[in-house]
Amino acid sequence: MTGRIGETMMGCMRRFAHDDTGYLSWLTQHPEGFVINTYMKPSPAYLKLHHASCPTIGRLQPRARTFTDGEYSKLCGGRVELEEEARRLGGSAEPCPLCICS
């Protein structure tokens, strides 16, 4: 099922690509949620799991102009479903050392 441009719904999980406004809105509406930062085409090579409140995914990093354009997209949802999606992609969700202890 597809929502707005840039937002693909997968159960309760959502993927944001080319939709910074939607992504930032999701972060605000789901402060207890989780985010996997991954390449534009999700890849087992890079699946970094963050808490929605992590400053590394809620503000632009140096030299970045966007959250969900260019090289990266975001998978957003509950931790369990995101970890399951990472396994489905052939990888594992690597926890961010700044916001996730285990």
Summary of the structure (lengths in Angstrom):
residues: 102
radius of gyration: 12.2
end to end distance: 32.0
largest distance: 34.2
contacts: 297
relative contact order: 0.24
helix: 24%
strand: 32%
